[in-house]
Amino acid sequence: MHTAIYLLTFAVLLVGIYAVVAKKNLIKIIIGVLIIDYAVNMLLVLVGYRSGGKAPILSEGQSGAEMAATAVDPLPQAMVLTSIVIGLGLTALMVALGIRLYEKYNTFDMNEIRRLRG
């Protein structure tokens, strides 16, 4: 079951890479970057998943080794939260640049923008 989820995440990543590389419409490129961001977040969540895991809180009378054996690693969760915030900023920047390009060239087609730029 875990292999299927990893393969699905990899497939989503490939869809995003395809959109960035093969598409010429700026909106589709932005959506491709967002799909890549979501796939990386899914991969980080999958790497940090532990079935039957508990919160890493040391209880009274519990040794550190016992806690480490059952605790979930909080680092991937923190990385995903950070990645979500960075992705939001990146999305805002890409949309703002896309709007500016559209105002200047009246098109989202990257080939047309390159041609009009000279």
FITIVEX-255367 format. One record per residue: residue number from 1; x, y, z of N, C-alpha, C in turn. Coordinates in steps of 0.05 Angstrom, whole numbers, m for minus. Layout:
REM residues N
+-----+--------+--------+--------+--------+---------+--------+--------+--------+--------+
! pos !  neast ! nnorth !    nup ! caeast ! canorth !   caup !  ceast ! cnorth !    cup !
+-----+--------+--------+--------+--------+---------+--------+--------+--------+--------+
! NUM !      X !      Y !      Z !      X !       Y !      Z !      X !      Y !      Z !
...
+-----+--------+--------+--------+--------+---------+--------+--------+--------+--------+
//
This chain:
REM residues 118
+-----+--------+--------+--------+--------+---------+--------+--------+--------+--------+
! pos !  neast ! nnorth !    nup ! caeast ! canorth !   caup !  ceast ! cnorth !    cup !
+-----+--------+--------+--------+--------+---------+--------+--------+--------+--------+
!   1 !     16 !    m24 !      0 !      0 !       0 !      0 !     17 !     25 !      0 !
!   2 !     39 !     25 !     15 !     56 !      48 !     17 !     69 !     54 !    m10 !
!   3 !     76 !     33 !    m25 !     89 !      37 !    m51 !     70 !     51 !    m70 !
!   4 !     44 !     44 !    m69 !     25 !      56 !    m87 !     22 !     86 !    m81 !
!   5 !     23 !     93 !    m56 !     21 !     122 !    m48 !     46 !    137 !    m58 !
!   6 !     69 !    125 !    m55 !     94 !     138 !    m64 !     93 !    141 !    m95 !
!   7 !     83 !    120 !   m109 !     81 !     122 !   m138 !     61 !    143 !   m147 !
!   8 !     39 !    146 !   m132 !     20 !     166 !   m138 !     32 !    194 !   m134 !
!   9 !     47 !    198 !   m113 !     60 !     223 !   m108 !     80 !    229 !   m130 !
!  10 !     95 !    209 !   m138 !    115 !     213 !   m160 !    100 !    220 !   m186 !
!  11 !     77 !    208 !   m191 !     62 !     214 !   m215 !     52 !    243 !   m214 !
!  12 !     43 !    252 !   m191 !     34 !     280 !   m189 !     58 !    299 !   m194 !
!  13 !     81 !    292 !   m184 !    105 !     307 !   m188 !    112 !    309 !   m218 !
!  14 !    110 !    286 !   m232 !    115 !     286 !   m261 !     95 !    303 !   m277 !
!  15 !     70 !    303 !   m268 !     50 !     320 !   m281 !     57 !    349 !   m278 !
!  16 !     66 !    357 !   m255 !     75 !     385 !   m250 !     99 !    392 !   m267 !
!  17 !    119 !    374 !   m268 !    143 !     379 !   m285 !    135 !    381 !   m314 !
!  18 !    117 !    364 !   m323 !    108 !     365 !   m351 !     95 !    392 !   m357 !
!  19 !     78 !    402 !   m339 !     65 !     428 !   m343 !     85 !    450 !   m344 !
!  20 !    106 !    449 !   m328 !    125 !     471 !   m328 !    142 !    470 !   m354 !
!  21 !    150 !    446 !   m362 !    168 !     444 !   m385 !    154 !    446 !   m412 !
!  22 !    131 !    433 !   m415 !    119 !     430 !   m441 !     98 !    452 !   m448 !
!  23 !     87 !    464 !   m429 !     66 !     484 !   m434 !     77 !    511 !   m439 !
!  24 !     64 !    527 !   m457 !     73 !     553 !   m464 !     55 !    575 !   m451 !
!  25 !     33 !    568 !   m440 !     15 !     587 !   m428 !     25 !    592 !   m399 !
!  26 !     27 !    617 !   m392 !     38 !     625 !   m366 !     21 !    615 !   m343 !
!  27 !     m5 !    615 !   m346 !    m23 !     605 !   m325 !    m18 !    575 !   m320 !
!  28 !    m15 !    560 !   m342 !    m10 !     531 !   m339 !     17 !    526 !   m326 !
!  29 !     37 !    543 !   m332 !     63 !     540 !   m319 !     61 !    545 !   m289 !
!  30 !     46 !    566 !   m282 !     42 !     572 !   m253 !     28 !    548 !   m239 !
!  31 !      7 !    537 !   m252 !     m7 !     514 !   m241 !     12 !    490 !   m238 !
!  32 !     30 !    487 !   m258 !     50 !     465 !   m256 !     69 !    468 !   m233 !
!  33 !     77 !    493 !   m227 !     95 !     498 !   m204 !     80 !    492 !   m178 !
!  34 !     54 !    499 !   m177 !     38 !     493 !   m153 !     35 !    463 !   m150 !
!  35 !     31 !    448 !   m171 !     28 !     419 !   m169 !     54 !    407 !   m159 !
!  36 !     77 !    417 !   m168 !    103 !     407 !   m158 !    105 !    413 !   m128 !
!  37 !     97 !    436 !   m120 !     97 !     443 !    m92 !     80 !    424 !    m75 !
!  38 !     56 !    418 !    m85 !     39 !     400 !    m70 !     51 !    372 !    m69 !
!  39 !     63 !    363 !    m91 !     75 !     336 !    m91 !     98 !    334 !    m72 !
!  40 !    114 !    355 !    m70 !    137 !     355 !    m51 !    126 !    354 !    m22 !
!  41 !    105 !    369 !    m17 !     92 !     368 !     10 !     81 !    341 !     16 !
!  42 !     68 !    328 !     m4 !     58 !     301 !      1 !     81 !    282 !      7 !
!  43 !    104 !    285 !     m8 !    127 !     267 !     m3 !    138 !    271 !     25 !
!  44 !    140 !    296 !     34 !    150 !     301 !     61 !    131 !    289 !     82 !
!  45 !    105 !    291 !     78 !     86 !     279 !     97 !     89 !    249 !     97 !
!  46 !     93 !    237 !     74 !     96 !     208 !     72 !    122 !    198 !     86 !
!  47 !    143 !    214 !     82 !    169 !     206 !     95 !    166 !    207 !    125 !
!  48 !    152 !    226 !    136 !    149 !     229 !    165 !    128 !    212 !    177 !
!  49 !    113 !    197 !    161 !     91 !     181 !    172 !    101 !    156 !    186 !
!  50 !     90 !    151 !    209 !     96 !     126 !    224 !     69 !    115 !    235 !
!  51 !     62 !     91 !    226 !     36 !      81 !    235 !     38 !     73 !    264 !
!  52 !     18 !     81 !    279 !     17 !      76 !    308 !     35 !     95 !    323 !
!  53 !     44 !    116 !    311 !     62 !     135 !    324 !     46 !    153 !    343 !
!  54 !     61 !    163 !    363 !     49 !     180 !    383 !     64 !    207 !    383 !
!  55 !     52 !    227 !    395 !     65 !     253 !    397 !     91 !    251 !    413 !
!  56 !    112 !    264 !    405 !    138 !     262 !    419 !    138 !    277 !    446 !
!  57 !    123 !    268 !    465 !    121 !     281 !    491 !    131 !    260 !    511 !
!  58 !    151 !    268 !    527 !    163 !     250 !    547 !    145 !    250 !    572 !
!  59 !    133 !    227 !    577 !    115 !     225 !    601 !    132 !    218 !    625 !
!  60 !    120 !    223 !    648 !    134 !     216 !    673 !    137 !    186 !    675 !
!  61 !    161 !    177 !    682 !    166 !     148 !    685 !    173 !    135 !    659 !
!  62 !    174 !    149 !    637 !    180 !     138 !    611 !    209 !    146 !    604 !
!  63 !    224 !    126 !    594 !    251 !     133 !    586 !    252 !    145 !    558 !
!  64 !    274 !    158 !    552 !    277 !     170 !    526 !    277 !    150 !    504 !
!  65 !    288 !    126 !    509 !    289 !     105 !    489 !    261 !     95 !    483 !
!  66 !    244 !     92 !    503 !    216 !      83 !    499 !    201 !    104 !    482 !
!  67 !    205 !    129 !    488 !    191 !     150 !    474 !    201 !    150 !    445 !
!  68 !    227 !    148 !    440 !    238 !     149 !    413 !    228 !    125 !    396 !
!  69 !    222 !    103 !    409 !    213 !      79 !    394 !    185 !     83 !    383 !
!  70 !    168 !     99 !    396 !    140 !     102 !    387 !    134 !    130 !    377 !
!  71 !    152 !    149 !    381 !    145 !     177 !    374 !    147 !    182 !    344 !
!  72 !    131 !    201 !    335 !    132 !     210 !    308 !    152 !    233 !    306 !
!  73 !    168 !    233 !    285 !    188 !     255 !    281 !    173 !    281 !    273 !
!  74 !    176 !    302 !    289 !    162 !     327 !    283 !    175 !    344 !    261 !
!  75 !    199 !    337 !    253 !    214 !     353 !    234 !    200 !    354 !    206 !
!  76 !    191 !    331 !    195 !    177 !     333 !    169 !    152 !    350 !    170 !
!  77 !    138 !    349 !    193 !    113 !     365 !    196 !    120 !    395 !    196 !
!  78 !    142 !    402 !    210 !    150 !     430 !    210 !    160 !    439 !    182 !
!  79 !    173 !    421 !    168 !    182 !     427 !    141 !    159 !    432 !    122 !
!  80 !    138 !    416 !    125 !    114 !     419 !    108 !    101 !    446 !    114 !
!  81 !     98 !    453 !    139 !     86 !     479 !    146 !    102 !    502 !    134 !
!  82 !    129 !    500 !    136 !    146 !     520 !    125 !    143 !    521 !     94 !
!  83 !    142 !    497 !     82 !    139 !     496 !     53 !    112 !    507 !     44 !
!  84 !     91 !    504 !     59 !     65 !     515 !     52 !     67 !    546 !     52 !
!  85 !     80 !    557 !     72 !     82 !     586 !     73 !     99 !    597 !     50 !
!  86 !    121 !    583 !     45 !    139 !     591 !     22 !    123 !    588 !     m4 !
!  87 !    108 !    567 !     m7 !     92 !     563 !    m31 !     71 !    585 !    m35 !
!  88 !     59 !    594 !    m13 !     40 !     616 !    m15 !     54 !    641 !    m25 !
!  89 !     77 !    647 !    m14 !     92 !     671 !    m23 !    100 !    669 !    m52 !
!  90 !    109 !    645 !    m60 !    117 !     640 !    m88 !     93 !    643 !   m107 !
!  91 !     70 !    633 !    m98 !     46 !     635 !   m114 !     38 !    664 !   m118 !
!  92 !     39 !    680 !    m97 !     32 !     708 !    m99 !     51 !    723 !   m118 !
!  93 !     77 !    716 !   m116 !     96 !     728 !   m134 !     91 !    721 !   m163 !
!  94 !     86 !    695 !   m168 !     82 !     686 !   m196 !     57 !    699 !   m207 !
!  95 !     35 !    700 !   m191 !     11 !     712 !   m201 !     15 !    742 !   m206 !
!  96 !     29 !    756 !   m189 !     34 !     785 !   m193 !     51 !    789 !   m218 !
!  97 !     71 !    773 !   m222 !     87 !     775 !   m247 !     71 !    768 !   m272 !
!  98 !     54 !    748 !   m269 !     36 !     742 !   m292 !     17 !    764 !   m299 !
!  99 !      6 !    778 !   m279 !    m11 !     800 !   m284 !      4 !    823 !   m297 !
! 100 !     28 !    828 !   m288 !     44 !     850 !   m300 !     51 !    843 !   m329 !
! 101 !     58 !    818 !   m334 !     64 !     810 !   m362 !     40 !    813 !   m380 !
! 102 !     17 !    806 !   m369 !     m8 !     808 !   m385 !    m15 !    837 !   m390 !
! 103 !    m10 !    854 !   m370 !    m16 !     883 !   m374 !      2 !    895 !   m396 !
! 104 !     27 !    885 !   m397 !     46 !     896 !   m416 !     43 !    884 !   m444 !
! 105 !     38 !    858 !   m446 !     38 !     845 !   m472 !     11 !    835 !   m481 !
! 106 !    m10 !    836 !   m464 !    m37 !     827 !   m470 !    m39 !    798 !   m479 !
! 107 !    m22 !    781 !   m468 !    m22 !     753 !   m474 !     m9 !    737 !   m451 !
! 108 !    m17 !    712 !   m449 !     m3 !     694 !   m430 !     15 !    674 !   m444 !
! 109 !     16 !    675 !   m471 !     32 !     657 !   m487 !     62 !    665 !   m485 !
! 110 !     78 !    647 !   m475 !    107 !     654 !   m471 !    121 !    659 !   m497 !
! 111 !    114 !    644 !   m518 !    127 !     649 !   m544 !    120 !    677 !   m555 !
! 112 !     95 !    685 !   m552 !     87 !     712 !   m560 !    101 !    733 !   m544 !
! 113 !    104 !    729 !   m518 !    117 !     748 !   m501 !    146 !    751 !   m509 !
! 114 !    160 !    729 !   m515 !    187 !     730 !   m524 !    189 !    745 !   m551 !
! 115 !    170 !    740 !   m569 !    171 !     753 !   m595 !    166 !    783 !   m592 !
! 116 !    147 !    791 !   m575 !    141 !     820 !   m572 !    163 !    834 !   m557 !
! 117 !    178 !    820 !   m540 !    200 !     832 !   m525 !    222 !    841 !   m544 !
! 118 !    225 !    828 !   m565 !    245 !     836 !   m585 !    268 !    818 !   m583 !
+-----+--------+--------+--------+--------+---------+--------+--------+--------+--------+
//
